[in-house]
């Protein structure tokens, strides 16, 4: 068993020992049945209330049989672009906290082992299988709810995301320079599910153009029962588009397992990205 999953197992046991809030929450209006009253986090279909602490250790795998690269990007001679086979095994830890009814903060740390098999036509000095491992990223976000949803108007929210330089000597997995995104989203709940549309502007310190269109997407969330919620959406970044599907199995009110996958729809997207993790929502003194 990998150390990451030993850590997950410990958290599962601890979560079962955490007492739930004995107070019954007020009945939700129909447009909030799928998601509750919390602020949207960057984790699809996951929301956080004032005073709550979210802990989410998870594992992600990347499969891309058409990864575009050039040898010079990996510190080898050769500016020509090729297409190679890419694999990445990533372990991540996410934490979020609800500061107020309309403001939350979050942070995420990731480490990975990745490999790239170079294209048959690549005659550079790049090894046939190039590998790197180590820290991949550290990022923080502020999540703002600008307007709460009511009977007539949708919810409007925003976020500021900052990814910090890490492992600059590992170009395959590291983050060479600071990156940031400022995003805006609109969410509306219906009897048949909840829809969200979002988009962002990005700053990329390692890019020549620096400013670009960031992530964008359209999402659908539906609570099928107290135990199950499902999510689907289209996520995009520049010309990379993916189809996302997710099932959430709620073991308790404060513990659920996320089964997530992204399927590439365009050549510049990863072919397949499965994700599995256990998410814990823990009350603090401020939520009581």
C-alpha positions in Angstrom: 0.0 0.0 0.0 1.4 3.4 -0.9 2.0 6.0 1.9 -0.7 8.2 0.3 -3.3 5.6 0.7 -2.2 4.8 4.3 -2.9 8.5 5.0 -6.3 8.3 3.3 -7.1 5.2 5.5 -6.2 7.1 8.7 -8.4 10.1 7.6 -11.3 7.7 6.9 -11.1 6.3 10.4 -10.8 9.8 12.0 -13.8 11.1 10.0 -16.0 8.3 11.3 -15.0 9.4 14.8 -15.9 13.1 14.2 -19.3 13.9 15.7 -21.8 15.4 13.3 -23.5 18.7 14.1 -26.7 17.8 16.0 -28.7 20.8 14.9 -30.9 20.4 11.9 -30.4 22.9 9.2 -33.2 24.9 7.8 -35.1 23.3 4.8 -33.5 24.2 1.5 -35.3 25.9 -1.3 -35.7 23.8 -4.5 -32.9 25.6 -6.3 -30.4 24.7 -3.6 -31.3 21.0 -3.2 -28.3 19.8 -5.3 -25.6 21.8 -3.7 -26.7 23.4 -0.4 -25.9 26.9 0.8 -22.1 26.8 0.6 -19.5 28.7 -1.5 -18.3 26.8 -4.6 -14.8 25.4 -4.4 -12.5 24.5 -7.3 -13.4 20.8 -6.7 -16.3 20.0 -9.1 -19.7 19.7 -7.3 -18.1 20.6 -3.9 -19.3 23.5 -1.7 -18.1 24.9 1.7 -20.0 26.7 4.5 -18.8 29.2 7.0 -16.5 27.6 9.6 -16.2 24.3 7.8 -12.8 22.7 7.0 -12.5 20.5 3.9 -9.6 18.0 3.6 -9.3 16.0 0.4 -6.4 13.7 -0.3 -6.6 12.2 -3.7 -4.9 10.4 -6.5 -4.9 11.2 -10.2 -3.5 9.5 -13.3 -2.8 11.0 -16.7 -2.8 9.2 -20.0 -1.9 11.1 -23.2 -0.7 9.2 -26.3 -0.4 12.4 -28.4 1.5 14.8 -26.0 3.1 17.7 -27.9 6.6 18.5 -26.9 9.9 19.8 -28.3 13.3 18.6 -27.0 14.4 22.1 -26.1 11.5 22.4 -23.6 13.1 19.5 -21.8 16.6 21.1 -21.9 17.8 19.2 -25.0 18.8 20.5 -28.4 16.0 20.7 -31.0 13.1 23.1 -31.5 11.0 20.9 -33.7 7.6 19.8 -32.2 6.8 16.1 -31.8 4.1 14.0 -30.3 5.0 11.4 -27.6 3.3 9.2 -25.1 2.9 10.7 -21.7 2.0 9.1 -18.3 1.8 10.7 -14.9 1.0 9.3 -11.5 0.1 12.2 -9.1 -0.8 12.4 -5.4 -2.5 15.6 -4.2 -3.8 17.1 -1.0 -6.5 19.8 -1.0 -7.6 21.9 2.0 -10.3 24.6 2.1 -11.9 26.7 4.8 -15.1 28.8 4.9 -14.1 32.2 6.3 -17.6 33.7 6.0 -20.9 32.9 4.4 -19.6 34.3 1.1 -15.8 33.9 1.3 -13.6 30.8 1.4 -9.9 30.1 1.0 -8.2 26.9 -0.3 -4.7 25.5 -1.0 -3.5 22.4 -2.9 -0.1 20.6 -3.0 0.8 18.1 -5.6 3.6 15.7 -6.3 4.1 13.3 -9.2 6.1 10.7 -11.1 5.9 11.3 -14.9 7.4 9.8 -18.1 7.4 10.8 -21.7 8.3 8.3 -24.5 9.7 10.3 -27.3 8.3 10.1 -30.9 10.0 7.7 -33.3 11.1 10.6 -35.6 12.7 12.5 -32.7 16.5 12.1 -33.3 17.5 14.4 -30.5 19.6 13.4 -27.4 16.4 13.1 -25.4 16.2 9.6 -23.9 13.7 7.2 -25.4 11.8 7.3 -22.0 12.4 10.6 -20.2 11.3 10.5 -16.5 10.9 13.0 -13.7 9.5 12.9 -10.2 8.9 15.3 -7.3 6.8 18.3 -6.4 4.7 19.5 -9.3 2.7 22.5 -7.9 1.5 24.5 -5.0 -1.5 26.8 -5.4 -3.9 28.9 -3.3 -7.3 30.4 -4.1 -9.7 32.9 -2.7 -13.4 32.0 -3.6 -15.9 34.9 -3.4 -19.7 34.7 -3.7 -20.8 38.1 -5.1 -24.5 37.4 -5.0 -26.5 34.5 -3.6 -29.2 32.8 -5.6 -32.8 33.5 -4.9 -36.2 32.7 -6.6 -35.5 35.1 -9.5 -31.7 35.6 -9.8 -28.8 33.2 -10.2 -25.8 33.0 -8.0 -22.7 34.9 -9.1 -19.2 34.1 -7.8 -15.6 34.7 -8.5 -12.1 33.4 -7.6 -8.5 34.4 -7.7 -6.1 31.5 -8.2 -2.3 31.7 -7.8 0.1 28.9 -8.7 3.6 29.4 -7.3 6.9 28.4 -9.0 8.0 24.9 -7.9 10.7 22.5 -9.1 11.9 24.7 -11.9 14.7 22.3 -12.8 12.1 19.6 -13.7 10.4 21.0 -16.9 8.2 17.9 -17.4 6.4 18.3 -14.1 7.5 21.6 -12.5 6.1 25.1 -12.6 8.6 27.4 -14.1 7.0 30.8 -13.1 4.1 32.2 -11.3 0.6 31.7 -12.8 -2.7 33.2 -11.8 -6.3 33.3 -12.9 -9.2 35.6 -12.2 -12.5 33.9 -12.9 -16.2 34.5 -12.8 -19.1 32.0 -12.6 -22.9 31.9 -12.7 -24.9 29.1 -11.1 -28.6 28.5 -11.3 -30.5 25.6 -9.7 -33.6 24.0 -11.2 -35.8 21.1 -10.3 -34.0 18.9 -12.8 -30.4 19.9 -11.8 -28.0 22.7 -11.3 -26.2 24.5 -14.1 -23.0 26.5 -13.9 -21.1 28.5 -16.6 -17.6 29.9 -15.8 -14.6 31.5 -17.5 -11.4 33.2 -16.5 -8.5 35.4 -17.6 -5.0 34.0 -17.0 -1.5 35.4 -16.4 1.3 33.0 -17.2 4.7 34.2 -16.1 6.6 31.7 -18.3 4.7 32.6 -21.5 5.9 35.2 -24.0 2.3 36.7 -24.3 1.8 36.6 -20.5 -2.0 37.2 -20.6 -4.4 34.7 -22.1 -7.9 33.1 -21.8 -7.9 30.9 -18.8 -10.1 27.9 -17.9 -13.8 27.9 -19.0 -16.6 25.4 -18.7 -20.2 24.5 -18.5 -21.3 22.1 -15.7 -24.3 20.1 -14.5 -24.8 18.8 -10.9 -27.7 16.6 -9.7 -28.4 15.0 -6.3 -30.0 11.7 -7.0 -30.4 10.7 -3.3 -28.9 11.4 0.1 -26.1 9.0 -0.8 -25.4 9.9 -4.4 -24.7 13.0 -6.5 -23.6 13.1 -10.1 -21.7 15.7 -12.1 -20.8 16.2 -15.7 -19.3 19.1 -17.7 -17.1 20.4 -20.5 -13.9 21.9 -19.3 -11.6 23.9 -21.6 -8.2 25.6 -21.5 -7.1 27.3 -24.8 -7.7 24.5 -27.4 -7.7 21.6 -24.9 -11.3 20.4 -24.3 -12.3 17.6 -21.9 -15.5 15.9 -20.9 -15.8 15.4 -17.2 -18.0 12.8 -15.4 -18.1 12.3 -11.7 -20.0 10.2 -9.1 -20.0 11.2 -5.4 -20.8 8.5 -2.9 -21.7 10.0 0.5 -20.7 7.6 3.3 -21.8 10.1 5.9 -22.9 13.7 5.8 -19.3 14.8 6.2 -17.5 12.1 4.2 -17.8 11.2 0.5 -15.8 9.4 -2.1 -15.2 11.1 -5.5 -15.0 9.0 -8.6 -14.0 11.4 -11.4 -12.6 11.1 -14.9 -11.8 13.5 -17.7 -11.8 12.3 -21.3 -10.0 14.4 -23.9 -12.1 15.8 -26.8 -9.3 17.6 -28.7 -5.7 16.7 -29.7 -4.2 19.0 -27.1 -6.1 17.5 -24.2 -5.0 14.5 -22.2 -6.7 11.3 -23.5 -7.8 10.2 -20.0 -7.5 11.5 -16.4 -9.1 9.2 -13.7 -9.3 10.6 -10.2 -10.1 8.9 -6.9 -10.2 10.5 -3.4 -12.0 10.8 -0.1 -13.3 14.2 0.9 -13.9 15.2 4.5 -16.0 18.2 5.7 -15.1 18.9 9.3 -17.0 21.4 11.5 -14.9 23.9 13.5 -16.0 26.1 16.5 -17.0 28.8 14.0 -19.6 26.6 12.4 -21.4 25.7 15.6 
